[in-house]
Amino acid sequence: MKDFTEEEKFTIVERLSPWVKPAILKKEFPINDNTLYYYQRRYGILNYTENMGRIDSEFERAREDLIQEHIQTGYAVVRELLEGDSKD
């Protein structure tokens, strides 16, 4: 395998470590734990676990927002129907 420059290693960690498990990164690229964690800490790059937790939280919030939107829309439609029935 090719020897990577420090800049290339940084790019790998920056772009992939939030999305790819460390074991897979270390298997596919010449990156060890020290390199991985050094760049993550030094440059504030989220690790895989942190990023997946953040994504899960964002999806949960989006899910709750969508549910509330559907509930509000449903109530509005039902109110309209009931108001229409009382006018007849």
ABEGO torsion letter per residue (X at the ends): XBBBBAAAAAAAAAAAAAABBAAAAAAABBBBAAAAAAAAAAAGBBBAAAAAAAAAAAAAAAAAAAAAAAAAAAAAAAAAAAAAAAAX
